Amino acid sequence: MSFVLSRARAILRRWGGLAGAVAVVLAGAYLALDGYGIYRFLGGAAALVGALAAWAAWQRMRFRSGGGGAGVVRVREGLVTYYGPLTGGAVALSEITLLELDPTGYPAHWALSQPGQPVLRIPTDAEGADALFDVFASLPGIDTERMLAELRRAPDAPVAIWRKPLRRLE
């Protein structure tokens, strides 16, 4: 019984966000098509919000590796911390200058660079690494679709996913 419950929890963790968003889209579409007056407008708005939430949930699902790997990732108050069995460290979100996907180790690692600090390498399957999607998505100008494509493609050499834009002096 315990195995069945843990399996059900894993499925809900993976698909729950997407299923909830699709339910909002369907309910909103029903109201938009069958409602009257303000309900039609509210249904359309709910369907639009649900569609945006479904897109975000789909991206998160594609980023998720399942966890269970070496080490633990914590994201708190703009600080990404990795506690690993052999290494670890912390990087301030505002100080990240380069994000790379490094497939040369097993499993692949995210490499976060910050001036004056050693590169923080986080296995893609570390426990809690799912939280990194929101961290990476908040980097200015990042192309999350490209990041997900590189993760799925499993390149042969390290790939720069994002670089901090240079500030122009005016």
N, C-alpha and C positions, 0 to 999 in steps of 0.2 A: 504494500500500500504506500509506503514511504517513497519508493521509486516512482510510482505513478504521480504522486503529489509533486515531487521535485521536478518531474518532467513537465507536468502541467504548468508549474510556476515558470519554468524556462521558456515554454511556448508563449505564455502570457507576457513575459518580460520582453520577448523578441517582437511579437506581433500586436501587443495590446495598444500601443500608441497609434499604429496605422489603422487598426480595427475601429478604435474610438473616433478617429478623424473621419473615416469613411462613413460611420454612422451619422456624424454631424452633417456631412455632405448630403446623405440620403434624406435625412429629416428636413434639412433646409430646402432641398430641391422639391420635396413633397409640398412643403408650405408655399414655396414660390409658385408652383404650378397649380395648386389646388386651393390656396388661400385667397382671402379677399382683403382689399385695402392695405393697411399697414402690415398685416401678416405676410402678404406677398413680398413686400420690401424686406421685412425681417428674415424671411426664409431665404431670399437671395443673398442677403448679407451673411447669414449663417453658412450657406453652401460655399460661399467664397472663402470665409475664414476656415471652414473645414477642409477645403481644397489646399489652402496654404499649410495647414497643420499636417495634412496627409503627405505633402511634399517633404516637409521637414522630417516627419517620422520615417519616410522612405529613405532619406539620406542617412539618418541615424542608424537605421537597420543595416544599410550597406557598409557603414563604418564599423559596426560592432563585430568583435572577433570572438566573443564568447567568454573571455576571461580565463581564469585558471592558470595563467602563466606565472612566471617568476616575478615577484615583487608586487607592490601595491602603489597605486596612484591616488593622490588626494589633490583636489582643487578647492582652495578656500581663499576668499578675499584677494583675488588677483594673483595668487601664488600657486604654481604647479609644483608639487613635491612628489618625488619618487623614492620609495623605500625598497631597495632591492637586496637580494641575498649577498651580492658582492659589491655593488655600487649603489649610489643614490645621490640625491641632491635636490635643489630647488631652483626654480627660475621664476622671476617676476613676469607676469604677462605683459606688462608695459615695457619691459626691457628686452623681449625676444627680438632678435635681429634676423634670424634665419631659422626656417623650419625645413628639415630634410627627412625623407624616407630612406632609410639605410637598410637594404636587403642583404648586406654581406654577412650579418649575424643570423643565428637561428634562435628564435623567429626574427622577422624584420623588426627594426627599431625606429622610433621617431627620434630624431636628433634635434634638440632645441638649443640654439646658441644665444649667448648673452655676453656683452662685452666684459672682459676682465674675469670671466668665470669659465671653468671647464664645460665642455658640451655635455648636456644632460641627455643621456640615452635611455629611452623608455621602450621596453618590448611592446609590440602592438597588442599582445594578448595578456598584458599584465592585468591583475585584478583592479578594476576601477578605471581602466584605460578608455572605457566608453565615454567618460566625462570629458575627454580631450576633444571630442567633436565640437562641443560648444565653445571650448577655448580657442580651437583653431578657426572656427567659423567667425569668431569675433575679431580676428586679425584683419586690419584694414586692407581691402582689395584682394583678399584670398579668393581663389576660384575653387570652391568646394567640389564641384563636379570633376575638375582635374585631379584634385587630391584623391577622390574616391576611385577614379579611373587608374591612377598610379598604384594605389593600394591593391586593386583587383589585378592589375597587370603583372605585379611582382617584377620590377625591373632588375637588371643584373648589377647595376652600380648605384651608389647614392644619387638621389634626385632631389633638387631644390624644389620644394613645394611652394614656398613663400619667402620673400625677402622684405624687410622693413623698407618702406619708401624713403628715399633721401629727401630731407627738407631743403627747399631752395631758400637761399638768402635773398631777401628783397631789400 
